[in-house]
Amino acid sequence: MKNKLRHRSHSVGQNAFHLVWKPKYSSKFLRFEVVNKVCRGAINLVACQYIMEIYELQIMPDHIHLFVELPPSISVSKALQLFKGVSSRILRRRFKFLTKIPMIWSEGKFYRSVGNVKFETIQNYIAQSQGEWSFAET
């Protein structure tokens, strides 16, 4: 991964974000290795389908860190909607115990543009991230 601007047919720029979201009710279903792997696959599927480049992905028992380059046509809110929506559908189909939870993902989210920070700094933070993380739910 390089800290370079992307050259597209009619644009040049950088659209990289650090995204964080967590399960609703602080559920810890991501602690199960098989659930973690299916969730990782769902996130990678979305990235592939919508031409996003994942630089770093860390799935913790109580939250997810994603460092991703978005195409200029997709907003941060739309990207999070896609990641959360598709992963929720895939996880619910694969694991019946998750259908008992009204919502898999919390409505909250964290996002930050990382254009003014070296990519390596964010990658290292996510790769070394440990422990629990929280934000206030509304």
C-alpha positions in Angstrom: 0.0 0.0 0.0 1.3 3.4 -0.9 0.5 6.9 0.3 -0.2 8.1 -3.3 -3.1 9.8 -4.9 -5.5 7.7 -7.0 -5.7 8.7 -10.6 -9.1 7.9 -12.1 -10.5 8.7 -15.6 -11.8 12.2 -14.5 -10.3 12.7 -11.1 -7.3 12.6 -8.8 -7.5 12.2 -5.1 -7.5 10.2 -1.9 -10.6 9.0 -0.2 -9.3 6.8 2.7 -11.2 6.4 6.0 -10.8 4.7 9.3 -14.2 3.2 10.2 -15.3 1.6 13.5 -18.6 0.1 14.4 -19.8 -2.4 17.1 -22.5 -4.9 17.7 -25.8 -3.8 19.2 -26.2 -4.3 23.0 -22.4 -4.9 23.2 -23.0 -8.4 22.1 -19.8 -10.5 21.9 -20.8 -12.8 19.0 -17.6 -11.8 17.1 -15.5 -13.6 19.7 -16.3 -16.9 18.0 -13.7 -17.7 15.4 -16.1 -19.0 12.8 -18.4 -15.9 13.1 -15.3 -13.7 12.9 -14.2 -15.4 9.6 -17.7 -15.1 8.0 -17.9 -11.5 9.0 -14.4 -10.9 7.5 -15.5 -12.6 4.3 -18.7 -10.4 4.1 -16.7 -7.2 4.6 -14.2 -8.3 1.9 -17.1 -9.2 -0.4 -18.6 -5.7 -0.1 -15.2 -4.2 -0.8 -14.7 -6.3 -3.9 -18.2 -5.6 -5.3 -18.0 -1.8 -4.8 -14.3 -1.4 -5.8 -13.0 -0.5 -2.4 -9.5 -1.3 -1.2 -9.1 -2.6 2.3 -5.8 -1.6 3.8 -6.4 -3.0 7.3 -9.2 -4.9 8.9 -9.3 -6.0 12.5 -12.4 -7.7 14.0 -12.3 -7.6 17.8 -14.8 -9.3 20.1 -16.7 -6.1 20.6 -16.0 -3.9 17.6 -14.6 -3.7 14.1 -11.8 -1.5 12.8 -11.6 -1.0 9.0 -9.1 1.2 7.1 -10.5 1.4 3.6 -10.2 3.5 0.4 -13.6 4.4 -1.0 -14.4 5.2 -4.6 -15.4 8.9 -5.0 -18.9 8.0 -5.8 -19.6 6.3 -2.5 -20.1 8.4 0.7 -18.9 7.3 4.1 -22.5 6.8 5.2 -23.3 4.6 2.2 -20.1 2.6 2.7 -21.0 1.9 6.3 -24.5 1.1 5.3 -23.2 -1.5 2.8 -20.7 -3.0 5.2 -23.2 -3.3 8.1 -26.2 -4.3 5.9 -24.5 -7.0 3.9 -22.5 -8.5 6.8 -25.7 -8.6 8.9 -27.6 -10.5 6.2 -24.8 -13.0 5.6 -24.2 -13.5 9.4 -28.0 -14.0 10.1 -28.3 -16.6 7.2 -25.2 -18.5 8.4 -25.8 -18.3 12.2 -29.4 -18.8 13.3 -28.7 -17.7 16.9 -28.2 -14.2 15.5 -31.8 -14.0 14.2 -32.9 -13.7 17.8 -31.2 -10.4 18.1 -33.4 -7.6 16.7 -30.4 -5.7 15.3 -26.8 -7.1 14.9 -25.0 -3.7 14.6 -25.3 -0.6 16.7 -26.6 2.5 15.0 -23.5 4.3 16.0 -20.3 4.6 14.0 -16.9 6.3 14.0 -15.2 7.6 10.9 -12.2 9.7 10.2 -10.6 10.8 7.0 -7.0 9.8 7.1 -5.6 12.1 4.3 -3.5 14.1 6.7 -2.0 11.1 8.5 0.4 8.5 7.2 -1.3 5.3 6.1 1.2 3.3 8.2 0.2 5.1 11.3 -3.5 4.0 10.9 -2.5 0.5 9.8 -0.3 0.1 12.8 -3.0 1.4 15.2 -5.6 -1.0 13.9 -3.2 -3.9 13.7 -2.1 -3.4 17.3 -5.6 -2.5 18.6 -6.5 -4.6 21.6 -9.1 -4.5 24.3 -12.5 -3.1 24.3 -13.7 0.1 22.7 -17.0 2.0 23.0 -19.0 5.0 22.0 -22.3 6.2 23.2 -25.3 4.7 21.6 -28.3 6.9 20.9 
